[in-house]
């Protein structure tokens, strides 16, 4: 396998070239796409993007890619006629180290403020650890930058799950037990997926066994005023109305059938206030739904598996909580 260092550019990794555009989908943090930057340059541009974490996730993805097919289409060609961007909805399959796996599979959904999907930073490093812990993992590349966007991300989650269930034998999936793990905007998708009104029940799918929302946004009420309008415009389009926004707020649509949660957030998050996670935990407690909240003092935003922060190792603790519950 190609040697990877902090000065490697993802664009130069031979085995990843067939799906390079989906590693950091539409992510152009400076004057060039993220995949054309070195890992060190990405870290310098966004300090919470940990170099070693990204390298571990990339190395694991390369290892699997050299052995088997990794990326799958979620939608069939005929389903893409109404919206050509459905062709960019992809699913990466990363199998558990030990097969068969008796644990629920995990669907990972990275963030990117609904303008991009930062899987190389968040989902792939986390999936690498989850594979070691015995989970089959699927990394979702979903639609972003559409006006309006919602409910397209939820539709993509539903389509991805149907595709996985339809191909259980191919993926070695034992049953329909699954966990959804999202980060930032992807954690917003995750939190909304837990509601019956806009998530699993709406799409006629089984409820997740658990949700693992990492620095999630759950409500328009709990966003910083600076940038709130921009973020809601990304989600609901130009000229959005608050009735539509409220219909997707988790506190407005929360029920007793919401799944158990493992939540992680930093108190100094400059992008998504930690109040979102605190309020989600209060809702879960009020409905007597099992939940744990890891609230770290510092860490800011965008750290994925927690490397470089006090949240490091959270996938292991989420796994332990899941095993304890079930």
N, C-alpha and C positions, 0 to 999 in steps of 0.2 A: 504493500500500500504506500502511496505517496506520503512523504514526511510532511507533517504540518507544523508550522511555527507561527508565532505572533505576526510575522511578516509575510505570511501566505495570504493570497487573495483567493476567496472562494471561486472566483471566475477562472482561476488557473488549475483547479482540481479536476482532473480529467474525468473521473467517474461521475461527477456531479453535473457535468455540462448538459446532459439531456433534459434536466429539470432545473437548471440554474435560476431561471426567472421566478420560481416558486419558493426559493429558500428565503428570500426577503422580498416578497411580492409587492411591487410598486413602491419600494422603499428607496427614496433618494434623499438622504439626510443632508447632503451638501451639494456639490456641483456634479456629482456622479452617483450612479446606483451603489447601494451598500455592498453588493457582491463584487464590485470592482475596487473596493477599498481593502486594505489589509485588515486583519483582525485588530491589530494595534490601532490603526486609524479609526476603525469603528468605535473602539473603546475611548479614544481621545475625543471623538465627537460626542459620544454619549457614555460618560464614565460608569454608569451602572451596567453597561454591557460588558460583562466580565470575560476577559480573553480566554482564560483557561476553561471556563464553562463552555464558551462557544466552540473551542477546539475539541473538547470532549464530545460534544454533541455531533460535530461534523465528522470526527473520526469514527464514531459509532455508525453514523449514516453511511459513510464510505464502506465500512466493513460489511454492512448488510447489502448494500448495492452491488458489491462484488460477488455476492452469492445468489441473489434472487431479485425478482421484480419488486420494486419499492413503491412506485407511484401509480395510482389508478384514477381513471375518470370517475366522477360521481354521477354525472348526467349523461344520458345517451344523446347521440347527435340530433335526433328528432326533438329532444327536449330543449335544445339550445337555440331553436329557430326563433322563439319569441324573445330571447335574451342571449345574444352571442357570448356574453361574459360568463354564462354557465359553463362554457368550455374550459374556463380557467379554475373552476371549482375542482380541486384535486384532493386525493386522500393518500397519505404516505403510511405504509404499514411497516411497523417495526416490531418484530415478534419477541416475546419473552425469551430469556436465555434458556429456560428449562420448559420443554413442552411434553405433554399438554399442560396448559395453565388452567388451574381451577379458579383463579381470581377473575373478577369482572374485568373486561377490557376497558381501556381508558381512551376517550376521545379528547385530544388536546387542541385548544383554540387560542392562538396567539393574539396579541394586541397590535395596535398601530393607529389608534384614534379613528378607526374606520376609514383611514386614507391608505393604509398599507397593512401587510401581515408579516410580523417579525418572527417567523418560525425559527430561524437560525439562532436567535438570541434566547427565546423563551421555550418553545415546545421541544425542539430536538435535544437540547441538553437534559431537560426534564424527562423526556421519553427514554433517554439512555439509562437513567437511573431506575426508572420504572421497569424497564426490561430486566434489569438485574434483580429487582424485587419480585419478579414473577408475573408482571402484567404485560399482556399484549397491548400495544399502543398504536393509535392512529392519529396522525397530525393532519388537521383540516386546513386547506387553503380555501377561504370563502370570499364571496363578493364584497367589494368595498367601492367607495367613490361613485355611487350612483345617487341620483336625485329624483325621488327619495330613495333611501337605502332600505329602511325597514318595511316589511319583515323578511327581506331576502336572506340575511344571515341565519335566521331561524329556519327558513326553507332549506338552506344548504345543510344545516345540522340534520334535519329530518331526512333529506335525501341521502346523506352520508350514512346515517344509521340504517336506513332501508337497504342500502347497498351492502353494508357489512352483514346484516342479517341474511340477506339473499345469498351471500357467499361465505356462510359460516364454515363450510367444509374446507374451502380454499384457505381461509385464514386460521383454521384450527380453533375456532370459537366454540366453546362448549355449550353456551346458552345465550340468552338475551340480557344477561346482567351486565350493566355498564356504569361507568363513572364519567362525568364530564368535568374537565379541568381547563379553566380559561384564565387568561391574563389580561388585565386592563379592559380594552374594548372587548376582547374575547371573553373576559370574565363577566362583562355585561351581558353578552350573548348567553353565557352559562347561567347567570342568575335568572334571566328571563326564561330560559329553557325549563327551569324548575317550576314555573307557574303553569297552572292548567289552562289559563286563558290564552297564553301566547306560546306555550312550549309543548312538552311531550303529549299532553292530552289532546290539544288542538289538532295535532298531526296524527292522532291515532296510534301512538307508539307507547311502549312500556315506560314507566317512570324510571329515571336513573336511580341506581342504588345509592349513590352519593353525588354531591357536587363538591368540587375543589376550586372555588373562586379565589384567585390571587390578585390582590389590589383591584377589586371590582368597583364599578359604578352601578348602583342599583336604583337611583332615583334622581330626577331632575332637581329635586329639592336640595340634594346634598352635593352639588357641584360647586366649584369655585365660581363666583360671579364673573371674574375675568376669564373669558373663554367659553362661558356656558353657552352663549348664543351660537358660537362657532361649532361647538360639539353637537348641539342639538340639530343644527343645520346639516351637519354630516349625517346624522341618523335619520332625520325626518324631512329633509329637503328645504329648499328656499321657501319662505313664507309658511313654515310649519305652524300648526295650531296646537295650543296647549292641551286640548282635549285628547288629541292623538298621542301627544307625549305622555300624558298621565295614564293612558290606557296601557302603556308599556312599563310604567313604574312598578317595580316589584312590590313595594308596600301597599300599593293600590290593588294588586291582584293576588296577594299572598293568601294561601289556604292551608288547611291542616294536612294536605297531601304533598306539601313541599318536601323535597328530599333532605336527609341529613347533610351537613356541610362541614368541611374543614376549610377555614378561611385564613389567609395571611395578608398582612398589610403593614406598611411603615407609617409611623406617626408623622414623619416629616415629608410625606409624599407630596410633591409640588404639582402633580397633575390630577390626581383623584383623591379627594379628602378621605382620610381614614374613617370619617364618620359614616361613610357608606358601609364599611364592614362592621362597625360597631352597631349600626342600626339593624343590619341583617341579623347579627347575633341576637339582638333583643327580640326581633320578630320570631326567630327560631325558638328562643327560650320561652317566649309567651305562649307559643303553640306546643310546647313540650316536645320539640323535635331535636334529636341529638345534634350537637354542634360544638365545635371548638374554634376559638379565634386566637391566632398568634399575632400579637400586636408588638412589633419591634420599634425601638425608639428611633433608630436612624436606618436609612437604607434607600430613601427616595423612591424612585419608580423605574420599573423596567428590568428587574434583576432575575426574572425567570426562576431558575432552580434555587435562587437565594445565595449563590456563590458571591463571596465578598461582603456579605452582610450577616447580621445575627439570625437571619432566616435560613442560612445554609443548613441543608439537611431536612428541610420541611417535607420533601416527598417521603422520607423514611417515617417521619412522625405521622403524616397523613395515612400511610399504610398501616401503622400500628393502631391508629384510631379506627380505621375501617375493620381491621381484624378483631379488635376489641368489641365492636358493635355487632358484627355478624359471625 
